[in-house]
Amino acid sequence: MANGSRQAAWEFFGTELKRRREEAGLTQVELGSRVFVSGGYIGQFEQAIRKPQLDVAQRIDEVLQTDGIFERLCRKLIDDKRYAEYFAGVVELEGRAGQICEFAPTLVPGLLQTAAYARAVTVAANPFVTDEYIEEKVTARLERARILEDATRPEYWVILHENVLRVQVGGGETMAAQLDHIARLVRQRLVMVTALPYSTGAHPSMGGMLTLMEFDDAPPVAYTETSFSGTLVDDPGVVKNAQRAYDLLRVAALSPEASLALIESAAEDYRRCTSTT
């Protein structure tokens, strides 16, 4: 579904939600309290500013007794086979975010990955799938990264744990090219990347990766992910705690200049090792 058609469909979702809510005699606040979101969020759903998660759409159906219409609409709109169901909503939000902040403990974030790196990661997680499947996933990841080339691109901050630089993914040549790519984006001032060195020890996000997104027309969200699932969170209290954790990570990270030097040094180490084998 093209972006324009998808947005029009979300607008229909919002219009229909408003109509059904008013027919039920509920205010936005009343409906929000019954489906465990704020009344403001219901208003943003109705204006197609924010897209509800699937579980929220299911609860709306239950409260309004709409026979699953909002669940079906939501499933259709987030049904992009290139992405896991739990991640499709994140991709939608990336395109609207004014600022994205990521902490990557083990892997280069998808928006920064080269094709070779993305391919190696995908094959490692899916050793028995077809080449077509692999290429579909790689292409989808590269398409996501195009937002960094747009004139309206988000302000993109990334903190890489030193693990990301030292764990060899796809071989020395792939790693050298991947780190060169990150360094090039930094030097072009398209992204801000800092590194969290091993010497930091314990840090505020030991549980895994963290993404924060801010918007001009909606409250911020946080996203966390494990190997097999992800959680998109818009609860203000939880998002505030995630923002605090990210602030602490910023304090612990190396300066941008020292981080770039570490990234370029690691790339050179991979080139050196490759040339001697």
N, C-alpha and C positions, 0 to 999 in steps of 0.2 A: 504493500500500500504506500503510495507516494505521501510525502510529508503533508502536502496541502489537503489531500483526501483524509488523512489520519486526523489532522486538526479539525476538519469539518465534522468528522465522526465524533470526536470528543465534545465538540460544541453541541451536537445532537444529544449526546449523553447528558450534558449539563442541562439543556433545555428540558429534556424528558424528566430528569431528576427533580427540577423545580416544579414542573407540572404535577408530578405524582406526589411530591411533598405537600404542595398546597391543597391538592384534593384530599389528602389525609388530615388536613387541618393542623399541620405541624410547622412551627417556626424552624429556622436553620439551627438555632440553639437546641431546641427540643429534639430534632432528629440527630444532631451531633451527639448529644448526651446518650442517646440510645444505641448508637453504633460506635461509641468510644472515641470520637474525635471532637474537636471544637466546632462551634457553630460557624466560626470563620472559615474553617476548612470546607464545610458544606457549601458555603458561599463561593469558595474558590473552585470547587468541583462544578458548581452550576455555571460559572463563568468560563470554564475550561482553562483556568489558570494553572490548576494543579490536577493531576490525574490520581484517582483513588487506587490504592492497592486492592488486589483481588479479594482479600478477606473483608475489607471494608465494603466493597460492592456486594458481597454475599450478605453481610449484615443489613445493608440497606434494603435488599430484597426481602429479608425476613421481616423487618419493621414495617415496610410499606406494603408487604404482601403482593409483590409484583411478579411472582411466578418465575423468578430467575432472570428477568430481562437485563438487569444491570450486571449480573455475573457474566451472562453470555456476551454482552457488549464489551465488557472489560477483557474477557478472554480473547475475543476477536482482535481487539485493538493492540494487545500486548503479544499476540501470537506471531512472533518472528522466530522461525525455526533455527536461525543462525545463533540465537542466544538461549541460554537456559531461562526457564520461565521466571525465576527469581531475579534475573538480571535485566530482562527486557525493559522494565520500568526505569532502571538506572540509565540505560542508553537514551531513553526519551528525555530524561532530565538533563543529561550532559549537554544536549543541544540547546537548552534554554538557560543554563547556568551562567551567571556573571563571574563566578569564581569557583574553582575546584581545587581542593587541597587533598593530597593523598599521602598516606604513609605505606610504604611497600617493604615488608619484612623479609621476603624471600624471592620475589619475582619482579622483573621490570613491569611497571604498570602497562596495561593494554594500550593506552594512548601514546606510549613512548616506544612500543615494540617495533622492531624491524620484521620484515617478512620471514627471514630465516630463523630468528629467535622465536617468533610466534609459532612457526611450523614445528620447531623442536619441542616447545612446550606442549603443543596439541598432540603430537605423536606420543610423547611420554605418557600422557594421560589417557590416550586412546590407541593402544598398540595394535588393535585388530580391525580398525575401521578402514574404509576405502580411501584412496587418494582424493577422490572427489569430496568426501566429507572433510578431509584435512584442509583442502584448498578453500572450501566454503567458509570454514572457521577463520582461516588466515585472512581471506578477503574481507570478511566482516570486521575483523579487528583493525585492518588498515583503513577501512572506510570510516570507522569511528575516529581515527586519528586525524582525519581531514579537518575537524573543527579547529585544530591548532593552526591551520593555514588560513582560516577565514578572517576577514577584516573585523568581524564581530566576535572573534575568538574569546573564550573566557580567560581570565587571569588564572594561570595554572601553576600551582605550587606542589612540589613533590619532595618528600623526604625518603631517601633510599637507605635502608640498613646496609651495612657493609657486606652482609650475606649476598645481597643482590649482585655486588661486584665480583665476589669471589667464587660463587657456585657456578661452575662451568655448564652452560646450557648450549647444546648444539656444537660444541667444539671450540677451539681457540679462535679460529677465524670468525665464527659467528659472534663470539663474545666481543672480540676486538671491534668488529663492525657495529655491534649494538651499542657499545660504550662510546664509540666515535659519534654515532648518531645522536646520543643524548648530549654529548659535549657540543656538537654543532648547534642543536636547538638552544642550548644555554647561551652560546656565543652570539647567536642571532637574536637573543633576548625574547624568544618565543615562550620560554618556560623558566621557572626558577627552581633549581634543583640543589638540594643540600644532602649531605651524607651523615648518617649516624654511625660512628665508628665502633668497632668491637670494644674499644676501651671504655665506652659508656657503661657497659654492663647492663643491669636491669633498667627498664625504661617503662613509660606509662602505657604502652600498647603491646604488652607481651602476648596478649591473646590473639593478635593477628592484624591483618591489614585494616585500614580505615580510610574512608573517603568522606569528605565534607563538601557539600555544594550549597552555594548561596545564590539567590535570585533577586532581580529587581522588583518583582511583582508577587513574591510569595516567601513564606518563612523558610529558613534553611533546613536541610535534611542531612542525615548521616547514613552511611552504608558500611556494613561490615561483612566479611566473607570468610568462609572456611573452604576446604577442598571441594565440598559437595553441596553447599547451600550458601545463601546470602540473605541478609536482612536489611531492608530499607526502613529507616526510622525517622518519623517526623514529630515524635513526642518532644515538646520543647525542653523538658528537664533532661532527657537522655541526650538530646543534641547538644545542650549546654555542657554536659559532662564530657562529651566527645570533643567538643571544641577546646575545653580546658586541657584534655590529654594531648591534643595536637599542639597547643601552645607550649606545653612542657617538652614535647619532642623538638620543637623549634629551638628551644633554649639549649637542649642537649646536643643538637647537631653542630657539625663544623660550619664555619662561615662559607658563604657561596664561593669565595675564591679558593679556600682550602678544599672544599668539596670537588670543585672542578679539577683541581690538581690531582686529587685522589682518583677520580674517574679516568682522567687521561693517563695517569701512571698505571692503573690496572689494565687499560687497553694496551698500553705498550708492553706490559708483562705478557699478555696473551700473544701479542705479535712475536715477541722474542722467543717464547716457548714454541710457537708454531714453526718458526724459521729454523729451529735447531732439531726438529723431529724429522 
